[in-house]
Every structure is written in structure tokens, then in C-alpha cells.
């Protein structure tokens, strides 16, 4: 058993480097064309961000108004 220690010590650094490269490749972020990572209202010249934001705010206002009406109608 103790005869394996020198071989394990020699094999450990390459294995650690290989594992770190593999894990680094799995967790690397995409820098080109990753649309899912962008925020919904982030500035993007291809989208009408202002219109989207106004629509979202109007939707929230309408939802709050409907909730208020429902709450008032309950006994």
C-alpha cells in the first residue's frame, strides 16, 4: 500500500489540473449571443425597451386595481 504513495503524488497534480479545466469549461459563461442571460429590460438596440417597461408597469397597475376591486367586493 505504501508503495503507491509516490505514484499517487506524481499523478495528483495532472489530475487536479485536468479536473479544474473540465469544471472551468462547464461553468464558463457565454459572451456572444446568449440571450437568456440578459435582463428583460436591459438596454438592447434590437428591442423596444421603453415600450416593454411601460407595458409591464401598466400591467402591474391594472393587476393592483383588480385586486383592490376584489378586496372591496368581499364581505
KOLROMAR-566815 format. One record per residue (C-alpha): residue in one letter; x, y, z; residue number from 1. Coordinates in nm, 4 decimals. Example, Ala and Ser with C-alpha at 12.3 -4.5 7.8 and 13.67 -1.06 7.14 Angstrom:
# KOLROMAR-566815
> A,1.2300,-0.4500,0.7800,1 .
> S,1.3670,-0.1060,0.7140,2 .
# end
This chain:
# KOLROMAR-566815
> X,0.0000,0.0000,0.0000,1 .
> X,0.2758,0.2450,0.0886,2 .
> X,0.4406,0.1673,-0.2426,3 .
> X,0.1579,0.3503,-0.4233,4 .
> X,0.2189,0.6826,-0.2450,5 .
> X,0.4944,0.8069,-0.4808,6 .
> X,0.2803,0.7266,-0.7840,7 .
> X,-0.0210,0.8998,-0.6312,8 .
> X,0.1902,1.2061,-0.5567,9 .
> X,0.3053,1.2157,-0.9189,10 .
> X,-0.0457,1.1641,-1.0567,11 .
> X,-0.2222,1.4169,-0.8309,12 .
> X,-0.1133,1.7472,-0.9983,13 .
> X,-0.2113,1.6451,-1.3541,14 .
> X,-0.5427,1.5084,-1.2288,15 .
> X,-0.6139,1.8317,-1.0392,16 .
> X,-0.5306,2.0399,-1.3456,17 .
> X,-0.7485,1.8219,-1.5690,18 .
> X,-1.0434,1.8407,-1.3302,19 .
> X,-1.0110,2.2193,-1.2945,20 .
> X,-1.0051,2.2608,-1.6740,21 .
> X,-1.3127,2.0409,-1.7099,22 .
> X,-1.5016,2.2246,-1.4364,23 .
> X,-1.3941,2.5617,-1.5735,24 .
> X,-1.5256,2.4700,-1.9163,25 .
> X,-1.8598,2.3632,-1.7719,26 .
> X,-1.9074,2.6821,-1.5730,27 .
> X,-1.7746,2.9307,-1.8276,28 .
> X,-2.0230,3.1965,-1.9286,29 .
> X,-2.1097,3.2626,-2.2875,30 .
> X,-2.0103,3.6026,-2.4163,31 .
> X,-2.1668,3.6014,-2.7611,32 .
> X,-2.5338,3.5562,-2.8439,33 .
> X,-2.6532,3.4472,-2.5010,34 .
> X,-2.9997,3.5986,-2.4967,35 .
> X,-3.1209,3.4071,-2.1913,36 .
> X,-2.8726,3.5740,-1.9581,37 .
> X,-2.9826,3.9253,-2.0482,38 .
> X,-3.2231,4.1068,-1.8232,39 .
> X,-3.5710,4.1570,-1.9620,40 .
> X,-3.5470,4.5356,-1.9613,41 .
> X,-3.1762,4.5738,-2.0299,42 .
> X,-3.0754,4.8289,-2.2916,43 .
> X,-3.0689,4.6480,-2.6217,44 .
> X,-3.0869,4.8296,-2.9560,45 .
> X,-3.2860,4.5417,-3.1088,46 .
> X,-3.5754,4.5779,-2.8649,47 .
> X,-3.8196,4.8476,-2.7765,48 .
> X,-3.7221,4.8541,-2.4111,49 .
> X,-3.9230,5.1623,-2.3181,50 .
> X,-4.2401,5.0104,-2.4619,51 .
> X,-4.1793,4.6844,-2.2738,52 .
> X,-4.1266,4.8696,-1.9485,53 .
> X,-4.4420,5.0789,-1.9966,54 .
> X,-4.6421,4.7643,-2.0738,55 .
> X,-4.5084,4.5949,-1.7602,56 .
> X,-4.5915,4.8953,-1.5416,57 .
> X,-4.9412,4.9218,-1.6897,58 .
> X,-4.9967,4.5508,-1.6297,59 .
> X,-4.8908,4.5842,-1.2657,60 .
> X,-5.1158,4.8867,-1.2184,61 .
> X,-5.4124,4.7035,-1.3715,62 .
> X,-5.3471,4.3994,-1.1564,63 .
> X,-5.3299,4.6119,-0.8400,64 .
> X,-5.6573,4.7843,-0.9360,65 .
> X,-5.8303,4.4497,-0.9949,66 .
> X,-5.7013,4.3189,-0.6623,67 .
> X,-5.8357,4.6318,-0.4890,68 .
> X,-6.1786,4.5815,-0.6516,69 .
> X,-6.1845,4.2152,-0.5464,70 .
> X,-6.0853,4.3044,-0.1901,71 .
> X,-6.3601,4.5686,-0.1691,72 .
> X,-6.6234,4.3271,-0.3034,73 .
> X,-6.5530,4.0685,-0.0334,74 .
> X,-6.7740,4.0942,0.2770,75 .
# end
